[in-house]
Amino acid sequence: MMYEHTHNHLVHHQQPVTMTMDTMKMDMIRRNKRERNKESNNNNNNSNNNKDNKLRTVDLSCMSLESLPIPSLDLATISKLDLSNNNLQNIPESLTARLLNLTVLDVHSNQLRSLPNSIGCLSKLKILNVSANFIQSLPQTIENCRSLEELNANFNKLSKLPDTIGFELINLQKLSVNSNQLVFLPSSTSHLMALKVLDARLNCLRSLPEDLENLVNLETLNVSQNFRYLDTLPYSIGLLLSLTELDVSYNNIKTLPNSIGCLQKLQKLCVDGNPLASPPLEVVEQGLNVVKEFLCHKMNSSGDQSSRKKKSWVKNFVKCGTFQGRINSGMKRPQHDGFTKLKHQSIHGLASPGGFMGMLSPLRIFSPRRSFS
């Protein structure tokens, strides 16, 4: 019985062993197929990743191109496109609309008279250089390029910028529009809160936007060489507390706003080529610190000819809730024979005449609910 049991046992397992062999073969086939599919999928994924990780730089500069060749590659793989120094008169709308991953577009030194409206499709664009062309206006759709950090439109024929450009280009850090025919900058320019550099020299500017206080990051402002056209600067220029360089040379400015004396970070001030009466030439020749001291003194002295502007400026502080003090226009100051004889006291690194500068110290102005002693 035992042998028979064992035999039966062996017979009982012999058939399953045969089935297992067939099953193993099928499993092996399936496994190989799965591995091949997996490998194929991995290759496809790697290919897609390579497309993402290997976005192309296409350089077609200095080729005397009058029109763009039909592209032989996927335009969505281009991150940087250089078409500069050619003879291009236009950029096709269909081309621009397909550059979905473009971050840098350089078309300077061509014969362009306009930009395509489809430039608004470039949502990832960070740097746009359209300088040295014949562009008369920028398309309104450029406002959709909300990733834009640098816009260079120097040496064109721009007579104006889009009215609402400042409301949309919230990441713009550098705006260069020198050597154009701009008569004014749109009021929305004052809302470019990320702006660090504004270059609007060599234009026909009559004035600057009145409300500059939102340009809290502006470090360099150049509005020089607007010649006879620009004859005043807004009083709110004194609120540009990050400003380090101010160039207003070769204009028709007779009086600098006294608020410039509040610019504690200002390191460079260029006023050459203006018919300045205030500050006078003898003060300007003594350097920046003396100019700021002079303006601070004038801002707080009685009989200031710009008292109406000063009061209006202070009202703006009150409206913003950043100024809680008051100016007593009847306050008498001691008479001095000359500016150089004034006694100065240092207030937070800025020398100011007498004790009146403390009243308009930026630290006080931007510290709400604080009264003056």
Salt bridges, closest charged atoms under 4 A:
ASP27 OD1 - ARG30 NH1 3.15
ASP106 OD1 - HIS108 ND1 2.70
GLU168 OE1 - ARG146 NH2 2.86
ASP199 OD2 - ARG201 NH1 2.38
GLU293 OE1 - HIS344 NE2 3.60
ASP304 OD1 - LYS298 NZ 3.96
ASP337 OD2 - LYS341 NZ 3.64
